[in-house]
């Protein structure tokens, strides 16, 4: 287990000096990731697809976002109460809004924009970070005064992780392989009785808008795994023909499976020498003690049906993560839940309007973190959200006990 939960809790209330150090560290990560793309891609060109962005655009967008919400934002001291439409101050690059505003620059057009070259973009980022740090050191240190500095930090950290799974899809690695779990380690059950739970973030410090408002929910009694499903537990489903028997799959899962015509998870292949995984441009032996990863929610649901299990709700996951402490192991892979990403009661969008509200469309919530997640991003209340079909991200799942046995498979997929 990758366990650095204190960093994720502490940074949300970090003061000016700690925040400055984190911003500098995050920028180093960004530049190192971009340098990896430069080494591995001769022209920095990547295939156009919905899961990724051109690396040069990503680099410029990260600097633009920080500058737009901090140095160019005349209401930055108001924090979450700031008017997002307030006219912006000048930036280091006049045309930046036309190039890097992800809310207004259509995704498909980003491959054909007249972007500054890599060196000019790095110089922009250097100037933008200098401005950010100067303003940070004269900020008042309140939660409002530091809100946008924290937001920009987390935004950059998120893009760093996105760069790692885009690199993986292209055949090289930025993040290191997770340490294998102990072969003797087996799933254990954490059990709690039915009762109320305070779901969401409350109190001082930074929170994303979709984490508020904290509210009471009632959770039935639950028996939840203490860790995520490993390959040694998932592969029997594959070997039993699980990808050919559509009775295990939901209707959306069957449609996804038909469209992909897969017989195993992405980045996995069965060869004469056994199961292999795609890593750093090569097929390597699969360690069965590693968490099952690069799985869609469809695959998680199908395995649970086959195993007579179910996915936890996000409330169950959050309660177990907080109440069970170290007994509840998380941080290896993002974990699919059965909950839809939706606003909590009393939700109010923060100034970065494009963060949450556009995605309240029924997509599922993921909880936890992955081995490629920056430790300061890990927080038990954090809500991640991707489409159920995404298998490029470092996502897996844990399961809960359910009443009744397995569903029976029916016909094969055409």
Secondary structure, 3 states (H helix, E strand, C coil): CCCCHHHHHHHHHCCHHHHHHHHHHHHHHHHHHHHHHHHHCCCCCCCCCCCCCCHHHHHHHHHHHHHHHCCCCCCHHHHHHCCCCCCCCCCCCCCHHHHHCCCCCCHHHHHCCCCCCHHHHHHHHHHHHHHHHHHHCCCCCCHHHHHHHHHHHHHHHHHHHHHHHHHHHHCCCCCCCCCCCCCCCCCCEEEECCEEEEECCCCCCCCCHHHCCCEEEEECCEEEECCCCEHHHHHHHHHCCCCCEHHHCCHHHHHHHHHHCCCCCCCEEEECCEEEEEECCEEEECCCCCECCCCCHHHHHHHHHHHCEECCCHHHHHHHHHHCHHHCCCCCCEEEEEEECCCCCCCCCCCCCCCCHHHCCCCEEEEECCCCCCHHHCCCCCCEEECCCCCCCCEECCCEECCCCCCCCCCECC
